[in-house]
Amino acid sequence: MTNGKPLGTNPSPPQPDAAALAASSSLCQRIIAEIHDAGGWISFARFMELALYLPGLGYYSGGAHKFGAGGDFTTAPELTPLFAQSLAAQAAQVMAGAARQILEAGAGSGALAAELLLELERNDALPERYLILELSGELRQRQGEALQSRAPHLAGRVQWLDTLPQRFSGLVLGNEVLDAMPTDLVVWRDDGIYRRGVTWDEGFVWQERPATDELLVAALALPVTAPYLSEINLAARAWIAEWGRILERGAILLIDYGYPAHEYYLPERDNGTLMCHYRHHAHGDPFWLPGLNDLTAHVDFTAIAEAGFAAGLSVLGYTGQASFLFNCGITDRLERLQGSGDRAYLSEARSVGKLISPAEMGELFKVIVLGRGLETPLLGFSRGDRVHAL
């Protein structure tokens, strides 16, 4: 059954240029063709996958500038190098207990990789290899340029991957990776549970079909009372399960915004968490200029923990970003900058404030670590571990 009308107008963000509009139009034509070939309907998860990752046209695989002040959003590594420097303490501990290598999934602008390598070098804890799993050619180029600019003598340790490795030991790192994985939209109604998808009728239109198989099983297990709309990310669960097969010894450290299931599916959160980002404007219309917007949904960390446990991994820690960064020494690093000049210190202090403030990133962002073969309690969770809350 069809619900709603075609979407496609969002007047608040700045208007893109002609080249960007043409790219979005080309992507729309590809999506429309896929809808037609699929019999007139595709799931929203598939729509999101095409909008973000279709080669050459998707948001992450095209040429649009995404990170920093001139892009669509700013991530923690772009705010201050103190984020990566603090994370380095945890990275060094994991590598000491496993293997001296790091794999970063979705390395963004390359800022995290560069600053992490520099801090690990200062602490005599450099990895033998720093692998980056990145599908976007444009982002690979940006990452390479960032490494050559910030840490040219360490760039030779970095290798890019097209696919997950067959086996891996060491630290797997993902900062804001899970939220960009294509997610299903699920609608709970009095007469059943439905999978929300997309059709075409002179515009992209929402259309629902009964949920089946794995999605239905996952939806039935959630503490939801109809009517309700939310997300279930089967792709993120499958990605974690694959790491359960791959990881021999070490840890998977994931930083993202989200909640445990009992908070994610609160009655008042009955319209889900799906959000779009364009030029630092947030809006709720995923049909507005596909390919030019980042599409994201919050992470259900309970589902991530359960997927890891089912795949033979242990949940080694779960806490808010602020607690994790405090445990890793971010305030000590900030204090060391006090002699570098008032302006520089105040700039870094403001950035650290954003990372740790409960009103900004400190509480919304969480850190979870799944692992195998590590016995030592992890530094980042020495205080404030919330595994019990999952």
C-alpha positions as CSV (number, residue, x, y, z in Angstrom):
1,M,0.0,0.0,0.0
2,T,1.2,3.5,-0.7
3,N,1.6,6.1,2.0
4,G,2.3,9.7,1.6
5,K,3.0,11.8,-1.5
6,P,6.2,12.4,-3.6
7,L,8.9,14.3,-1.8
8,G,11.5,16.6,-3.3
9,T,11.4,20.1,-1.9
10,N,13.5,21.3,0.9
11,P,14.0,25.1,0.8
12,S,16.3,25.6,3.7
13,P,19.7,24.3,2.5
14,P,21.7,26.4,0.0
15,Q,21.1,25.4,-3.6
16,P,23.7,23.3,-5.4
17,D,25.4,24.3,-8.6
18,A,24.4,23.0,-12.1
19,A,27.0,20.2,-12.1
20,A,25.8,18.8,-8.8
21,L,22.1,19.0,-10.0
22,A,23.0,17.1,-13.1
23,A,24.8,14.4,-11.1
24,S,21.8,14.0,-8.8
25,S,19.5,13.8,-11.9
26,S,21.7,11.1,-13.3
27,L,21.6,9.1,-10.1
28,C,17.8,9.5,-9.9
29,Q,17.5,8.0,-13.4
30,R,19.5,5.0,-12.3
31,I,17.3,4.5,-9.2
32,I,14.2,4.9,-11.3
33,A,15.5,2.2,-13.7
34,E,16.2,-0.1,-10.8
35,I,12.7,0.4,-9.4
36,H,11.3,-0.5,-12.8
37,D,13.5,-3.5,-13.2
38,A,12.5,-4.7,-9.7
39,G,8.8,-4.7,-10.6
40,G,8.0,-1.2,-9.3
41,W,9.4,-1.2,-5.8
42,I,12.7,-1.3,-3.9
43,S,13.3,-1.3,-0.2
44,F,14.5,1.9,1.4
45,A,17.7,0.1,2.4
46,R,18.4,-0.4,-1.3
47,F,17.4,3.2,-2.1
48,M,19.9,4.4,0.6
49,E,22.6,2.1,-0.7
50,L,22.2,3.5,-4.3
51,A,22.0,7.1,-3.0
52,L,25.2,6.7,-1.0
53,Y,27.3,4.2,-2.9
54,L,26.4,3.8,-6.5
55,P,29.8,4.0,-8.3
56,G,30.5,7.5,-9.6
57,L,27.2,9.0,-8.6
58,G,26.5,8.1,-5.0
59,Y,27.2,10.5,-2.1
60,Y,30.3,8.6,-0.9
61,S,31.4,7.4,-4.3
62,G,31.0,10.7,-6.2
63,G,33.1,13.8,-6.1
64,A,31.2,16.0,-3.6
65,H,33.2,17.6,-0.8
66,K,31.8,16.0,2.4
67,F,33.9,16.7,5.5
68,G,34.9,19.9,7.3
69,A,33.6,23.4,7.2
70,G,33.1,23.4,3.4
71,G,31.4,20.1,3.4
72,D,28.2,18.7,4.8
73,F,29.3,17.8,8.3
74,T,32.3,17.8,10.6
75,T,33.5,14.7,12.4
76,A,35.5,14.5,15.6
77,P,38.9,14.0,13.9
78,E,38.4,17.3,12.0
79,L,37.6,19.2,15.2
80,T,40.9,18.7,16.9
81,P,43.9,16.4,16.7
82,L,43.5,15.7,20.5
83,F,40.7,13.2,19.5
84,A,43.1,11.0,17.6
85,Q,45.9,11.5,20.2
86,S,43.6,10.3,22.9
87,L,42.4,7.4,20.8
88,A,46.1,6.4,20.2
89,A,46.4,5.3,23.9
90,Q,43.7,2.7,23.4
91,A,45.0,1.7,20.0
92,A,48.5,1.1,21.5
93,Q,47.0,-1.1,24.2
94,V,45.1,-3.3,21.8
95,M,48.0,-3.7,19.4
96,A,50.3,-4.7,22.3
97,G,47.9,-7.5,23.1
98,A,47.2,-8.6,19.6
99,A,49.3,-7.5,16.5
100,R,50.8,-4.2,15.5
101,Q,48.4,-3.3,12.8
102,I,45.3,-1.1,12.4
103,L,42.5,-1.3,9.9
104,E,40.3,1.8,9.6
105,A,37.0,1.3,7.9
106,G,35.8,4.4,6.1
107,A,38.7,6.8,6.9
108,G,36.8,10.0,5.9
109,S,39.2,12.9,5.2
110,G,42.2,11.0,6.4
111,A,42.7,13.3,9.5
112,L,42.2,10.5,12.0
113,A,44.7,8.2,10.3
114,A,47.4,10.9,10.0
115,E,47.1,12.2,13.6
116,L,46.8,8.7,15.0
117,L,50.0,7.6,13.3
118,L,51.9,10.7,14.5
119,E,50.8,10.1,18.1
120,L,51.7,6.4,18.0
121,E,55.1,7.4,16.6
122,R,55.6,9.8,19.5
123,N,54.9,6.9,21.9
124,D,57.0,4.4,20.1
125,A,53.9,2.3,19.3
126,L,53.7,2.6,15.5
127,P,51.7,-0.2,13.7
128,E,53.6,-2.1,11.1
129,R,50.7,-1.6,8.7
130,Y,47.8,0.9,8.7
131,L,45.1,-0.5,6.4
132,I,42.2,1.7,5.1
133,L,39.1,0.0,3.8
134,E,37.7,2.7,1.5
135,L,35.4,2.2,-1.6
136,S,35.4,5.8,-2.7
137,G,38.2,6.8,-5.1
138,E,37.7,10.5,-4.3
139,L,38.0,9.9,-0.6
140,R,41.1,7.7,-1.1
141,Q,42.7,10.6,-2.9
142,R,41.8,13.0,-0.1
143,Q,43.2,10.5,2.5
144,G,46.4,10.1,0.6
145,E,46.8,13.9,0.3
146,A,46.1,14.3,4.1
147,L,48.8,11.7,4.9
148,Q,51.3,13.3,2.6
149,S,50.6,16.7,4.1
150,R,50.5,15.8,7.8
151,A,52.7,12.7,8.1
152,P,54.6,12.2,4.8
153,H,57.3,10.0,6.5
154,L,54.6,7.6,7.6
155,A,52.5,7.5,4.5
156,G,54.4,4.4,3.3
157,R,52.9,2.3,6.1
158,V,49.4,2.9,4.7
159,Q,47.7,0.6,2.3
160,W,44.1,0.8,0.9
161,L,41.8,-2.2,0.7
162,D,38.8,-2.8,-1.6
163,T,37.3,-5.6,0.5
164,L,37.5,-7.0,4.0
165,P,40.6,-9.2,4.6
166,Q,40.3,-12.9,4.9
167,R,42.0,-12.8,8.4
168,F,43.1,-10.0,10.7
169,S,44.7,-9.5,14.0
170,G,45.1,-6.0,15.6
171,L,42.7,-3.1,15.9
172,V,39.8,-2.5,13.6
173,L,38.6,1.1,13.9
174,G,35.4,2.7,12.7
175,N,34.5,6.3,13.4
176,E,30.9,7.1,12.2
177,V,30.8,4.0,9.9
178,L,27.7,2.2,11.2
179,D,25.4,5.1,10.8
180,A,26.0,5.2,7.1
181,M,25.2,1.6,6.4
182,P,22.0,1.2,4.5
183,T,19.1,0.6,6.9
184,D,15.6,-0.8,6.6
185,L,12.7,1.3,7.6
186,V,10.0,-0.7,9.4
187,V,6.5,0.3,10.2
188,W,4.5,-1.4,13.0
189,R,0.7,-1.1,12.5
190,D,-2.2,-2.8,14.2
191,D,-2.6,-5.1,11.3
192,G,1.0,-6.2,11.0
193,I,4.6,-5.2,10.5
194,Y,5.7,-3.6,7.2
195,R,8.9,-2.9,5.3
196,R,8.9,0.7,3.9
197,G,10.2,1.0,0.4
198,V,10.2,3.4,-2.6
199,T,8.3,3.4,-5.8
200,W,8.1,6.0,-8.6
201,D,5.1,8.1,-9.6
202,E,6.3,11.4,-11.0
203,G,8.5,11.5,-8.0
204,F,9.8,9.1,-5.4
205,V,6.9,7.8,-3.2
206,W,6.9,5.7,0.0
207,Q,5.2,2.4,-0.3
208,E,5.0,-0.4,2.3
209,R,5.0,-4.2,1.9
210,P,4.6,-6.8,4.6
211,A,7.9,-7.5,6.4
212,T,9.2,-11.1,6.0
213,D,12.0,-13.4,7.0
214,E,14.9,-12.0,9.0
215,L,13.5,-8.5,9.1
216,L,10.2,-9.7,10.5
217,V,11.9,-11.8,13.2
218,A,14.0,-8.8,14.2
219,A,11.0,-6.5,14.3
220,L,9.0,-8.9,16.4
221,A,11.8,-9.1,19.0
222,L,11.7,-5.3,19.7
223,P,9.8,-3.5,22.5
224,V,7.6,-1.6,20.1
225,T,3.8,-0.8,20.3
226,A,2.0,0.1,17.1
227,P,1.7,2.6,15.5
228,Y,5.5,3.1,15.2
229,L,8.2,3.8,12.6
230,S,11.9,3.1,13.1
231,E,14.9,1.5,11.6
232,I,16.4,-2.0,11.7
233,N,19.9,-2.2,10.2
234,L,20.5,-5.7,9.0
235,A,23.6,-4.6,7.1
236,A,25.3,-3.4,10.2
237,R,24.6,-6.7,12.0
238,A,25.9,-8.7,9.0
239,W,29.1,-6.6,8.9
240,I,29.8,-7.3,12.6
241,A,29.1,-11.0,12.0
242,E,31.6,-11.0,9.2
243,W,34.2,-9.6,11.5
244,G,33.4,-12.4,13.9
245,R,34.7,-14.7,11.1
246,I,37.7,-12.6,10.2
247,L,39.1,-11.4,13.6
248,E,41.6,-13.8,15.0
249,R,42.9,-11.7,17.9
250,G,42.3,-8.1,18.7
251,A,39.4,-5.6,18.9
252,I,36.9,-3.8,16.8
253,L,36.4,-0.2,18.2
254,L,33.4,1.6,16.9
255,I,32.4,5.2,17.6
256,D,29.0,6.5,16.5
257,Y,25.8,8.2,17.6
258,G,23.0,6.0,18.9
259,Y,21.4,4.2,21.8
260,P,20.9,0.8,23.4
261,A,17.7,-0.8,22.2
262,H,15.6,0.2,25.3
263,E,16.4,3.8,24.5
264,Y,16.4,3.6,20.7
265,Y,12.8,2.3,20.6
266,L,11.2,4.5,23.2
267,P,7.5,5.3,22.7
268,E,8.3,9.0,22.0
269,R,10.9,8.1,19.3
270,D,8.1,6.8,17.1
271,N,9.2,8.5,13.9
272,G,12.7,6.9,13.8
273,T,16.1,8.6,13.6
274,L,16.7,8.8,9.8
275,M,18.3,12.1,8.9
276,C,19.8,13.9,5.9
277,H,22.7,16.3,5.9
278,Y,23.6,18.9,3.2
279,R,26.0,21.7,3.7
280,H,25.7,21.6,7.5
281,H,21.9,21.6,7.2
282,A,20.0,18.7,8.7
283,H,16.6,17.7,7.2
284,G,14.3,14.8,7.0
285,D,13.7,14.3,3.2
286,P,15.8,11.5,1.7
287,F,14.2,12.2,-1.7
288,W,15.6,15.7,-1.9
289,L,18.4,15.6,-4.5
290,P,19.7,12.1,-4.0
291,G,23.4,11.7,-4.2
292,L,24.1,15.2,-2.7
293,N,22.9,14.4,0.8
294,D,24.4,12.2,3.5
295,L,21.7,9.8,4.7
296,T,22.2,8.4,8.2
297,A,20.4,6.7,11.1
298,H,21.4,6.3,14.7
299,V,23.0,3.0,15.8
300,D,21.2,0.4,17.9
301,F,24.2,-0.7,20.0
302,T,22.3,-3.6,21.6
303,A,21.9,-5.1,18.1
304,I,25.6,-4.5,17.4
305,A,26.6,-6.2,20.7
306,E,24.2,-9.1,20.1
307,A,25.5,-9.6,16.5
308,G,29.1,-9.7,17.8
309,F,28.3,-12.1,20.6
310,A,26.5,-14.4,18.2
311,A,29.6,-14.4,16.0
312,G,31.9,-15.5,18.9
313,L,33.1,-12.0,19.9
314,S,33.2,-10.6,23.4
315,V,31.8,-7.2,24.3
316,L,34.9,-5.6,25.9
317,G,33.4,-2.2,26.6
318,Y,30.6,0.3,26.0
319,T,30.4,3.8,27.2
320,G,29.7,7.4,26.1
321,Q,32.3,9.3,24.1
322,A,33.1,11.7,26.9
323,S,33.9,8.9,29.4
324,F,36.0,7.1,26.8
325,L,38.0,10.2,26.0
326,F,38.5,11.1,29.7
327,N,39.8,7.6,30.4
328,C,42.2,7.9,27.4
329,G,43.6,11.2,28.8
330,I,42.1,14.0,26.6
331,T,42.1,16.5,29.4
332,D,45.7,15.9,30.2
333,R,46.6,16.4,26.6
334,L,44.7,19.7,26.5
335,E,46.4,20.9,29.7
336,R,49.8,20.5,28.0
337,L,48.8,23.0,25.4
338,Q,48.4,25.8,27.9
339,G,51.8,27.1,27.2
340,S,51.3,27.3,23.4
341,G,49.5,30.6,23.4
342,D,46.0,31.7,24.6
343,R,44.4,31.6,21.1
344,A,45.6,28.1,20.2
345,Y,44.7,26.8,23.6
346,L,41.2,28.3,23.6
347,S,40.5,27.0,20.1
348,E,41.5,23.4,21.2
349,A,39.5,23.8,24.4
350,R,36.4,24.8,22.5
351,S,36.8,21.7,20.3
352,V,37.4,19.4,23.2
353,G,34.3,20.9,24.8
354,K,32.2,19.8,21.8
355,L,33.6,16.3,22.0
356,I,32.9,15.8,25.7
357,S,29.9,18.0,26.5
358,P,26.7,16.0,27.3
359,A,24.8,18.7,25.3
360,E,26.8,18.0,22.1
361,M,28.9,14.9,21.2
362,G,29.9,13.7,24.6
363,E,26.8,11.7,25.4
364,L,25.1,11.2,22.0
365,F,28.2,9.5,20.7
366,K,29.0,6.1,22.1
367,V,32.0,3.8,22.0
368,I,31.7,0.0,21.8
369,V,34.5,-2.5,21.6
370,L,34.1,-6.1,20.5
371,G,37.1,-8.4,20.6
372,R,38.7,-11.8,20.8
373,G,41.7,-13.0,22.7
374,L,42.3,-9.9,24.8
375,E,42.6,-10.4,28.5
376,T,43.6,-7.0,29.8
377,P,40.8,-4.6,30.8
378,L,40.7,-1.8,28.2
379,L,41.9,1.7,29.2
380,G,39.0,3.5,27.6
381,F,36.5,1.8,29.8
382,S,38.3,1.8,33.1
383,R,35.6,4.1,34.5
384,G,32.0,4.4,33.3
385,D,31.7,1.2,31.4
386,R,28.0,0.6,30.6
387,V,28.0,-2.9,29.1
388,H,25.3,-3.8,31.6
389,A,23.0,-1.2,29.9
390,L,23.0,-3.0,26.6
